[in-house]
């Protein structure tokens, strides 16, 4: 598992049942993509389900990838990948999540890609989240992924509380990966607090305002909600 994947390498692979649910959620999301759309692509196991479905349906899309691994896999399937320096907006982006709360708050970045994932989500007119049933939770819980500047890292860690560095390579953009493991009572307040700390590049708390659609598969049914 590469460090630019949204799949958390610290967790075991999903069961066959969860993989089937993810495939169903991915199919529902891909059905939203219109011909000629500019598409943002997630990483890790999410891309593993979305890319083949998209390539089998229509290879005329222009795509932006949130990781080098996704870009390579998409290109091998014949999809057109462009650097995210050539365009300023996306029609739609599809990605997964580590946790999804009933109010639409997400935790993302278990594989360390939350910075690029947030940029792509914010640039998309329609950000779509897909998940198997095991990602739906009653309440978000730590850990919260963080990406920190290497410059002044010790000072940043002194400023933050309840943060643990990961034993992981740096991110594709040179950031240091860590996790917040403290209390999580108010996602909005915690998100603001984390961003207020100098040296924090990004965190994995994604607010409902970023999300347009959520597809969660459970058994043979896919539930569609909009926060």
Secondary structure, DSSP 8 states (H G I E B T S, - for coil): --TT-SS-TTS----HHHHHHHHHHHHHHHTT--TT-EEEE--HHHHHHHHHHHHHH-S--EEEESSHHHHHHHHHTT-EE--TTS-S-BSEEEE--SEE-TTS-EE--TTS-HHHHHHHHHHBSSEEEEEEGGGB-SS--S-EEEEE-STTHHHHHHHSSSEEE-SS---TTS-EEEEE-S--S-HHHHHHHHHHSTTEEEESEE-GGG-SEEEEEETTEEEEE--
